[in-house]
């Protein structure tokens, strides 16, 4: 019998090529599915309306990846789920991995089970765009050094979150840099993190972030800014709550 306390969340923005197949594939492994439609202007809203037995949050306009996940975090807490699993909609994550995330969550050794695309042996890894691979490595190294973590993939969107742990976070970053704020807050909250290897898949190496983020240098500066602001906010909150606590 499946555990009805697990919720799968799929953020979607103009994903009419993939959303039906992803939801159908995920149904084989989990009962409760929420799609956050982030203001899609293609056929995504109509396709979701035709799918029974899923939950949908619809943004009237595009608000960003981080905002979509924040809404999902709030939804999971308000509706009494124990674990929230997040998976991208563009076929770069494999629904067949969902049971592995559930199994790791049920071991009760972590509050965040984070997928890593860099723990698979090299022979099994597809080539990622060089700028994304390089920037991910830089930011992951910085996160580890500044926060005392030992993760290998700071930006993987395939994760499982203990919902009680999410209640201790206050995510406000709306865009793709949200994971950097999340790591800072997770460490500050004392959440335990483990990684789970997943296969690295890049079916569309030309896929764009949108706006200035398509420029790797701009994206790097933006990520640094979000991380430093999260660190500063964490230090300020720590000083107010407990002036003798250790800094991040």
Helices and strands as residue ranges (DSSP letters): E 6-12, H 19-26, E 32-37, H 44-49, E 55-58, H 65-78, E 83-86, G 95-97, H 98-106, E 112-116, G 122-124, H 130-147, E 159-162, H 163-166, H 178-188, E 193-197, G 211-214, H 216-241
